[in-house]
C-alpha cells in the first residue's frame, strides 16, 4: 500500500503543523469545554458529542456540569436523576457508562482522573478516539483522536483509498496521524482537525478555497476531493412496527411502563407498546384514519375493540392520534398512537401517573414524540 505521508520531510511536517495551528488559533470555536484542560470536563463533552451535534450539546453540558460538577458527584448520583439530566441526548448507555467509569476512578485512582493512555482506555465506555482526545487535550500527550471527521480530512490529505467504514483500516489513519501530529501541541492539533472536518472539509461540499491545508492536500491538487473518503454503505436499519396506548384511568392518570434493565432504552419509561406486523400496522392506519374526525373526543369510541392489547378492558377511541417514527442506529420504529380509557380490570403492570408529573420520569425520545402527539390532540380539542 502506498503511504504518501512517509514521503513528507521533517521540514514539511513542521511547516504543515505551523500553518495548521496558526489557522486554529485564529478560527477555533469558543466552546465551554475548551476553557481549561480539566480532563473531567473534556471527558463529559467528548461522550456527549458522540452522535450529537455541538449546538445541541452545549446546553446539556452546562446543565450536567452544574448538577454533577465533580467525578465524585457523578459516581454517587442516583441513576434516575442522571438519566433525567441526560434526557433528550439519546444513546443512554453513554450516561450509564459515564457513571460506571466515574466509580472506577473513585475506586481505582483515588478520585483523580488517570493520566496515561492505557489507564484512560481502561475506563468503561472510552475507546481509542475518546482516549486520544482526553490524553492530548488534557495531558498534552501526542495521541491521535481519530473519528469520522479526522478520517475524512486525512483521507483527502493523502488520497487514502482504504474504506473508513472498516474498523480494521483505522490503523492506516493512526499511522498517518502519528506522522503529522504536533508533539508540542497535540491537543490543539486534534481540535484543529475536529474543527476543520466539521466546518470546511465537509462530506459533500468541502470549502477548499478556505482551507488552510490546501497546498498540502493531495486530493485538492488532483481535483478528487469528493472521491474521498472511501466509505461503504452501512446496512439500513430494520423496520419495526408498534401500537402505543395512551391509557387513562378514572383518576385521570396515565399508565407508564418501565423498560427492562438491559437492552434498548433500558430503565426508560414509555406508554404501553405492542409490536405488530407491517400489514397489521397499515390496516390499523387505514381503518382508524383520523382525517374523518375534527376533534379529539372521548365520545368517538370504537364500536369494536381494535385487535391489540386484546386481553385488556380498555375502551379505545376510534381513530389514530398520530404516527411517530424514530430511528436508532440499527432499528427504525414506526408507532401508531391510540388513546383509550381503562376499567378496573386492566392487568398491565406499571405506574399510573398524572400528566403534570410526566416531567419527573425519564422519557426517551420516542416517548417524548408520543406525548407531543397526544398533547397536540388535546390542544385541538380545547380549541
N, C-alpha and C positions, 0 to 999 in steps of 0.2 A: 504494500500500500504506500502511495506517495504521501510524504509528511512535509509539506512546504514550510512549516514553522521551524523545522530543523535547519533550513537554509538562512534563517534570519541571523545576522551577525549580532554581537553584543551591542554594538553602536546602534543598530537598527531597533533592537528591543528597547534600548534606553530612550531613543527618540520617540518611539511609539508610546511608551509609558508617560513621557513628559507631555506630549501633545494631549493624550487622553485625560490625564489627571488635571491638566490646566483647564481643559473644557469642563470637567466635572466641578471644579472649584467655582466656576462662573455659572454653571447651569444646574447644579444639583437641587433636587426638590427639598423644600422645607417640610420635613416630616417629624412628628413628635418623638419618634423613637431614635431620631438622629441627634437629639440634643446633647447626649453624652454617650459614653461607651459602656453603660451598665448592661452586663450580659443578660440579666433578667428581663429588662425592657426589650432588648434585641430579640431574645428568645420568644417572648409573647408575640411580638409583632410578626416575626417570621412564620410562626404557626398560624396566626390569623390570616396572613397573606396567602396561604396555600388555598388555591381555588377561589379566592375572593379578591375583588378589586380594591385598590388602595383607597379610593374615595369612600368606599363602604367601611373599610377597616378603621379609619381614623376615629370616629365617634365611639366605636366599640372599644378601641384601645384606651382612650381616655377614661371611659367608664370602668373598664376592667382594672386599670391601674389605681383608680380611686378606691375601688372596693377590695382589691387584693394587691396592696402596694408592695408586699414582700413575698419571698418564696415561702416563708412560714405561714403567712395568711392564706396562700393558695393551698398549701399542704393540708391545713386544718379546716378548710372550707367545707360546709355542707354541700353534698353533690347537687341537690336540687337547686340551691342558691347559685352554684357555679353554672349549671346548665341554663338557669334563667338569665343570667348575665350574658351567656353565650347565645341565647335565643335569637334566631334570625341569621346567624352566620352559617348555620348548617354544618354538616360533617362533624357531628357531636363527639365522635370518638377522639377528635383533636383535643377537646376540652378535658375529657377523661384522661387522656394520655398526659396532658399537662400536669394534672393533679398527681398522677402516679409518679411522674418524673420529679415533681416537687417533693414528694415524700422520700424518693430515693436520695435527693440532695440533702434533705434533713438527716436521714439515717446514715448515709454512706460518706457524706462530705461535710458533715457538721454545719449544714445550712449555708455553706459557701459554694457558689457555682463553680464546677470543675473548670480547670484551665488548660487541659490538654485535649487534643482532637479525639484521642482514644476514649478518654473519660466522658467527654461530651456525647460521643456516639453511643455510649452505654446507656444513656437515659432513654426512657420509654418515649417512642414517637419521634425520635430525632434520627434522621437519615443523613446521607452524605452532604446534601445541599445545605440543610439547616446547620449541621455541624461546621461546614465551611463558612457559612455566613457569620455564625456566632464567634468562631475562633479567630477569624480575620478581622471582624469589626471591633469586637470587644478586647481581644488579646493580641492583635497585630501579628497573628501567625499567617505565613504565606500559604494559605489553604484555599483552593478554588471553591467557589459556591456556584454550582452548575445546575441551572434549571432550564426551562424551555427558552426563555429569553436569551440566556447566555449561549446556549447551543445554536440558536439562530444566528447570533452575531458572529460566533466563532466559525460556524459552517460557511458563512459568506466571506469572512475574512480570508479563509484558506481554501475555499471551494471543496469542503469536505463532503463526500458523497455517501458517507455511512448514514443509515437510517436512524434518525434520532428517536424513533418510537421503540427501538430495540434497546433494552437495558444493557445488553452486552456491549453496545457501542459507546457507552458513557466513558469508558477508559480512553477512547480516542480523544474526546474533548478534554478529559482530565489532563492528558499528556500535553495537548496544545496549550491549555491554560497555564500549566506549570512552567512552560517556556516563557510566557509573556507577562505573567502576573508580577506586579511590583513587590519586591522583597521588603522595601521600606514602608510602603503604604498599601498593604494588601486589602485592608478594609475599604478604603476609598476606591481602590481599583475594582473590587467586586461590586460595590454600589454603583460605580460608573457604568459597569456592564449592565446592571439591572435597569438603570435609568435610560441608557441608550436603547436597549431592547424594547422598552415599553413606550418610548416616545418617538424615536427616529427609525431604528432598524426594525420596523413593524412587520408582521407576517405577509401582508399582501401589497402594501404601498409604501415601501421604505422611502424616506426623505433623504436620499443620498446626497443631494446638494447641500444639506445642512449638517452632514455627518463629519465629525472630527477625525474619523478613521478612513476617510475617502481615499487618501493617497496610499494607504496600506492595504486596502481591500481588493483581493484578487477577483471576487465576483463583480465588483464595480468596474474594474479595469477591463474585464471581459464582457461586460454588459449582460451578466447572467444572475443578477441579484434575485430575481423572483424564482429562479430554479432551485434556490436553497432556502431553508434546509430541505433535505430529502426526508420525507415522513410518510410512512404507510398509513392508510386509513384504519382507524380503530373500529372495532366491532360496534355496531349500533346497539343501543340499549334495548332490552327486551320489554315489550308492551305487556302491562298487567292491568286488569280491569276490576273495579270495585264499585260497590254502592256504599255510601256513608249515611248513617242515620242520625239526624239531629233530633234526638228523642227527648221530649219534655214531659215531666210528670205533673200531678195535680198541684204540687207546691211550686210550680214554675221553675223547677231546677232541671238541668240537662245532664244526661249520662255521659261521663268521660271514662275511658278505659286506658290503663297504663300498659305500655308495650313491655315485652319480656326484657329481662336484664341483659341479655346478649342479643346480638344481631342488629339489623337495621332499625334506626330510631329507638335504640334501647332506652327504656325508662321514660320515654316521652308519653304525653297524654294526647289522645285523639278521640273523636266521636267513634262509636262502634262502626266497624267496617267489615264488609264481607266480600271476598273475592268471587268473581263470576266470570263466565266466558265472554269473549268478544261478541258473539252472537246474542247472548242474553243482554249484554250492555246496550247494543244497538237496538234491540227490541224494546227495552225499557225506555230508552231515549225517545223512540218514536211513539210508543204507547202513551207516555206521560209527558208529551211535548208541552211546555209551558206557554207556548205562543197563544193558545186559546184562552188563557186566563190573564186578567189585567192586574189582579191584586193577590197578595199573599193572605189567605183567609182560611181559618180553621174549618169553615163550613164546606170547603171544597175537599171532601174526603173521598177516598176510593170506594167504589161500590163493592169491590172485592179486593182483599189484601194482595199487594204485589207479591210475586214469588221470590222474596228474600226475607231474611230473618223470620222464616216461616214458623218457627216454634214459639214465637213471642206474641203476646197480646198487645199489639200496637195498632192504633188507628192512624193510617198513613194519609197524608194529603195526596190528592190525585194529580200531582204534577212534579216534575223535576225542578228543584230550586235553581239548579245550575250545574255546570260541569267544571271540574277542576283538573288541571294537568300539572304534573310535577316530574321533572327529570332528575334522576340520580345518575351516578356515573355508569351504572350497569342496568338500570331499570327506568322505564317510563310509566308512571302511574296515570291512569285515566279514572276519574272518580265522578259518579253521578250522586248528587246530594239530594236527599229526601228529608222531609220533615214529618214527624209523627208524634202522637201523644200516647203515653203509656197507661196501662192499667196496673193494678196491684200484682198481677201475675207475671210481670216481666222478670225473667230469671238471669238476665245479663248482669255480669259482675262489673263493678266499677264504682266511681264516686258520682253522686248526684250534686251538681254544682250550680249555684246561681250565676246568671250571665255576668253580673257585676264582679264576680270573683274569678272569672276566667284568667285575669292578669296574674293571679297567684300561681298558676300552673304553667309548666314548661310545655309550650306548644311548638312542634316542628313546623317547618314552612308549609307542608300540605295542610295541616290543621288550621294554620292561620288563614290560608286561602279559603278553606271550607267555612270558617267563621265569617269571613268577609262576604261570601256568597249569601249566607244566612242573614246577616245584618243588613245587607243591601235589600233583600226581600222584605225585611221588617220595615225598613225606611219607606219602601214603596207602599206598604200597607198604611203607614201613618199619613202619607201624602193623600 
